[in-house]
Amino acid sequence: MGLATQLVENRVEADVTSGDPGTSTLLVDGRPHRGAGTVDALLASVDAS
């Protein structure tokens, strides 16, 4: 396994464990998305990050 793959796996694991158990957490640029779950709101969060 390459270094980049390990780094991604470590980040995914950190993201998975950072949320509330049993509650889906959508992360945008490593931060929880707190807005609506609409496409427009998600695109705005991505554009702002």
N, C-alpha and C positions, 0 to 999 in steps of 0.2 A: 504494500500500500504506500502510495506516495505521500509526501509531506502535505501537499495541498488537500488531498483527500482526507487526511487525518485532521487537518485544521477545520475543514467543513464539517466533518462528523462531530468534532468537539463543539463547534458553534451550534449545530442542530441540537445536540444533547443539552447544551446550556439553555437554548430557547425552549425546549420541551419542558425542562424542569423549572423554568421561571414562571410558568403560568399556574393558575389555580387548578388543582386536581379536579378533573371531571368537567372543566369549563374550557371550551376552545378559546385559544388566544391567537389572534392574528397579529403578527409582528411586521412592522414596516421599518426597514433599516434598523432592526434590532430593538425597536421600541413597540410596546403594545399599541395597537390602533384603538382609539377610544371613541371614534365617530361611528356614524351609521354604517351598516353593511352594504350600502348601495354601491354600484359601480362608480358613480360620480364621486362619492365620498372617498372611496378607496383610491381612485386616480388622483384626487386632490392631495391625499396623504403622501402618495408616492412622489408627486411633483414637488411637494413641500420639503421632502427629506433630502 
